[in-house]
Amino acid sequence: MKTIFTFLAILLPLVAVTMWAAERAHATDAGSCYAVADADARAYCLAKAHVDPSRCYAIQRADLRSMCLAEVRR
């Protein structure tokens, strides 16, 4: 029983730190999208960063829009 508590005491903080780091990386990715000059590429970047397929519909190029929808919907 002591082994289980020791394992959980080590594992839970590691999971929390990993989740925090993933959230911070996600926020950084979205922020860097606003520096992209091309509007279609910026919309594609934001759709992937926010995992939001509705942002793909702002893309004018049909081929890039299709690719965006396929990748973000996964």
N, CA and C atoms as a LAMMPS dump frame, in Angstrom:
ITEM: TIMESTEP
0
ITEM: NUMBER OF ATOMS
222
ITEM: BOX BOUNDS ff ff ff
-5.0000000000000000e+02 5.0000000000000000e+02
-5.0000000000000000e+02 5.0000000000000000e+02
-5.0000000000000000e+02 5.0000000000000000e+02
ITEM: ATOMS id mol type element x y z
1 1 1 N 0.829 -1.195 0
2 1 2 C 0 0 0
3 1 3 C 0.871 1.256 0
4 2 1 N 1.955 1.215 0.765
5 2 2 C 2.862 2.36 0.831
6 2 3 C 3.491 2.626 -0.537
7 3 1 N 3.751 1.568 -1.284
8 3 2 C 4.35 1.707 -2.608
9 3 3 C 3.408 2.446 -3.557
10 4 1 N 2.12 2.147 -3.46
11 4 2 C 1.138 2.807 -4.326
12 4 3 C 1.081 4.305 -4.027
13 5 1 N 1.073 4.657 -2.751
14 5 2 C 1.026 6.074 -2.382
15 5 3 C 2.292 6.806 -2.81
16 6 1 N 3.42 6.154 -2.704
17 6 2 C 4.681 6.751 -3.137
18 6 3 C 4.663 6.961 -4.655
19 7 1 N 4.174 5.958 -5.369
20 7 2 C 4.079 6.054 -6.821
21 7 3 C 3.171 7.217 -7.225
22 8 1 N 2.006 7.316 -6.595
23 8 2 C 1.078 8.403 -6.907
24 8 3 C 1.644 9.763 -6.516
25 9 1 N 2.369 9.814 -5.425
26 9 2 C 2.967 11.078 -4.988
27 9 3 C 3.999 11.577 -5.999
28 10 1 N 4.623 10.674 -6.697
29 10 2 C 5.599 11.055 -7.728
30 10 3 C 4.902 11.324 -9.057
31 11 1 N 3.927 10.502 -9.397
32 11 2 C 3.283 10.58 -10.697
33 11 3 C 2.383 11.808 -10.859
34 12 1 N 1.588 12.133 -9.881
35 12 2 C 0.631 13.231 -10.008
36 12 3 C 1.29 14.585 -10.289
37 13 1 N 2.347 14.968 -9.574
38 13 2 C 2.988 16.242 -9.932
39 13 3 C 3.587 16.235 -11.341
40 14 1 N 4.095 15.093 -11.787
41 14 2 C 4.644 15.007 -13.141
42 14 3 C 3.547 15.192 -14.185
43 15 1 N 2.395 14.609 -13.958
44 15 2 C 1.269 14.77 -14.879
45 15 3 C 0.821 16.23 -14.905
46 16 1 N 0.75 16.853 -13.734
47 16 2 C 0.331 18.256 -13.663
48 16 3 C 1.305 19.166 -14.409
49 17 1 N 2.584 18.941 -14.246
50 17 2 C 3.598 19.761 -14.931
51 17 3 C 3.522 19.54 -16.437
52 18 1 N 3.323 18.304 -16.862
53 18 2 C 3.213 18 -18.288
54 18 3 C 2 18.696 -18.901
55 19 1 N 0.874 18.655 -18.204
56 19 2 C -0.329 19.317 -18.715
57 19 3 C -0.135 20.824 -18.774
58 20 1 N 0.513 21.4 -17.789
59 20 2 C 0.771 22.838 -17.779
60 20 3 C 1.68 23.221 -18.944
61 21 1 N 2.719 22.424 -19.173
62 21 2 C 3.656 22.711 -20.261
63 21 3 C 2.957 22.608 -21.62
64 22 1 N 2.09 21.626 -21.781
65 22 2 C 1.369 21.483 -23.049
66 22 3 C 0.445 22.674 -23.281
67 23 1 N -0.184 23.152 -22.227
68 23 2 C -1.063 24.319 -22.358
69 23 3 C -0.266 25.56 -22.73
70 24 1 N 0.884 25.74 -22.145
71 24 2 C 1.739 26.893 -22.458
72 24 3 C 2.231 26.817 -23.897
73 25 1 N 2.585 25.632 -24.371
74 25 2 C 3.049 25.474 -25.75
75 25 3 C 1.926 25.799 -26.728
76 26 1 N 0.727 25.41 -26.394
77 26 2 C -0.434 25.696 -27.243
78 26 3 C -0.654 27.203 -27.353
79 27 1 N -0.557 27.906 -26.233
80 27 2 C -0.751 29.357 -26.24
81 27 3 C 0.348 30.048 -27.051
82 28 1 N 1.568 29.567 -26.956
83 28 2 C 2.677 30.153 -27.697
84 28 3 C 2.478 29.953 -29.191
85 29 1 N 2.027 28.773 -29.594
86 29 2 C 1.818 28.501 -31.007
87 29 3 C 0.775 29.452 -31.599
88 30 1 N -0.316 29.685 -30.876
89 30 2 C -1.364 30.57 -31.368
90 30 3 C -0.849 32.004 -31.492
91 31 1 N -0.059 32.442 -30.545
92 31 2 C 0.476 33.801 -30.585
93 31 3 C 1.416 34.032 -31.746
94 32 1 N 2.17 33.023 -32.114
95 32 2 C 3.118 33.18 -33.221
96 32 3 C 2.409 33.227 -34.57
97 33 1 N 1.176 32.763 -34.636
98 33 2 C 0.429 32.778 -35.897
99 33 3 C 0.134 34.205 -36.365
100 34 1 N -0.023 35.124 -35.427
101 34 2 C -0.378 36.494 -35.794
102 34 3 C 0.755 37.222 -36.515
103 35 1 N 1.964 36.667 -36.482
104 35 2 C 3.1 37.271 -37.175
105 35 3 C 3.172 36.839 -38.643
106 36 1 N 2.347 35.895 -39.045
107 36 2 C 2.35 35.406 -40.429
108 36 3 C 1.661 36.446 -41.319
109 37 1 N 2.345 36.861 -42.368
110 37 2 C 1.844 37.938 -43.228
111 37 3 C 0.712 37.481 -44.157
112 38 1 N 0.833 36.293 -44.732
113 38 2 C -0.177 35.784 -45.663
114 38 3 C -1.45 35.414 -44.883
115 39 1 N -2.591 35.972 -45.287
116 39 2 C -3.849 35.775 -44.555
117 39 3 C -4.281 34.31 -44.543
118 40 1 N -4.121 33.607 -45.66
119 40 2 C -4.503 32.198 -45.702
120 40 3 C -3.618 31.36 -44.784
121 41 1 N -2.324 31.609 -44.827
122 41 2 C -1.395 30.875 -43.965
123 41 3 C -1.656 31.186 -42.49
124 42 1 N -2.008 32.432 -42.193
125 42 2 C -2.317 32.827 -40.812
126 42 3 C -3.579 32.11 -40.309
127 43 1 N -4.614 32.06 -41.148
128 43 2 C -5.848 31.367 -40.773
129 43 3 C -5.598 29.872 -40.57
130 44 1 N -4.778 29.295 -41.437
131 44 2 C -4.407 27.878 -41.308
132 44 3 C -3.671 27.635 -39.993
133 45 1 N -2.723 28.489 -39.69
134 45 2 C -1.942 28.382 -38.457
135 45 3 C -2.855 28.489 -37.229
136 46 1 N -3.75 29.459 -37.24
137 46 2 C -4.661 29.645 -36.108
138 46 3 C -5.62 28.469 -35.947
139 47 1 N -6.09 27.922 -37.056
140 47 2 C -6.985 26.765 -36.988
141 47 3 C -6.288 25.577 -36.342
142 48 1 N -5.03 25.35 -36.72
143 48 2 C -4.278 24.245 -36.137
144 48 3 C -3.941 24.517 -34.673
145 49 1 N -3.574 25.749 -34.351
146 49 2 C -3.186 26.073 -32.979
147 49 3 C -4.369 25.962 -32.025
148 50 1 N -5.551 26.372 -32.475
149 50 2 C -6.733 26.345 -31.615
150 50 3 C -7.552 25.061 -31.781
151 51 1 N -7.126 24.207 -32.735
152 51 2 C -7.853 22.981 -33.072
153 51 3 C -9.329 23.329 -33.311
154 52 1 N -9.532 24.277 -34.231
155 52 2 C -10.86 24.809 -34.523
156 52 3 C -11.1 24.792 -36.029
157 53 1 N -11.824 23.781 -36.534
158 53 2 C -12.056 23.68 -37.98
159 53 3 C -12.806 24.873 -38.575
160 54 1 N -13.589 25.578 -37.785
161 54 2 C -14.348 26.707 -38.337
162 54 3 C -13.423 27.821 -38.822
163 55 1 N -12.215 27.893 -38.301
164 55 2 C -11.251 28.905 -38.749
165 55 3 C -10.734 28.607 -40.157
166 56 1 N -10.855 27.364 -40.599
167 56 2 C -10.403 26.983 -41.939
168 56 3 C -11.237 27.659 -43.021
169 57 1 N -12.483 27.994 -42.723
170 57 2 C -13.364 28.582 -43.735
171 57 3 C -12.968 30.019 -44.093
172 58 1 N -12.055 30.624 -43.356
173 58 2 C -11.546 31.954 -43.695
174 58 3 C -10.475 31.888 -44.781
175 59 1 N -10.023 30.683 -45.113
176 59 2 C -8.97 30.494 -46.115
177 59 3 C -9.587 30.587 -47.507
178 60 1 N -9.041 31.435 -48.37
179 60 2 C -9.561 31.658 -49.715
180 60 3 C -9.166 30.55 -50.688
181 61 1 N -7.931 30.05 -50.589
182 61 2 C -7.449 29.002 -51.496
183 61 3 C -8.125 27.679 -51.159
184 62 1 N -8.828 27.108 -52.131
185 62 2 C -9.598 25.885 -51.897
186 62 3 C -8.721 24.707 -51.476
187 63 1 N -7.529 24.572 -52.084
188 63 2 C -6.671 23.438 -51.745
189 63 3 C -6.16 23.537 -50.307
190 64 1 N -5.792 24.738 -49.883
191 64 2 C -5.309 24.933 -48.52
192 64 3 C -6.462 24.778 -47.517
193 65 1 N -7.659 25.235 -47.894
194 65 2 C -8.832 25.085 -47.021
195 65 3 C -9.146 23.61 -46.795
196 66 1 N -9.111 22.818 -47.876
197 66 2 C -9.37 21.381 -47.764
198 66 3 C -8.335 20.694 -46.882
199 67 1 N -7.078 21.058 -47.069
200 67 2 C -6.012 20.486 -46.263
201 67 3 C -6.193 20.866 -44.794
202 68 1 N -6.552 22.114 -44.544
203 68 2 C -6.771 22.593 -43.183
204 68 3 C -7.89 21.802 -42.512
205 69 1 N -9.002 21.66 -43.203
206 69 2 C -10.143 20.927 -42.633
207 69 3 C -9.787 19.478 -42.348
208 70 1 N -9.032 18.86 -43.244
209 70 2 C -8.641 17.464 -43.051
210 70 3 C -7.722 17.306 -41.845
211 71 1 N -6.791 18.232 -41.662
212 71 2 C -5.828 18.116 -40.568
213 71 3 C -6.418 18.507 -39.225
214 72 1 N -7.242 19.514 -39.197
215 72 2 C -7.76 20.014 -37.917
216 72 3 C -8.858 19.103 -37.374
217 73 1 N -9.598 18.449 -38.244
218 73 2 C -10.679 17.575 -37.797
219 73 3 C -10.196 16.251 -37.215
220 74 1 N -8.938 15.919 -37.354
221 74 2 C -8.417 14.64 -36.83
222 74 3 C -8.632 14.516 -35.37
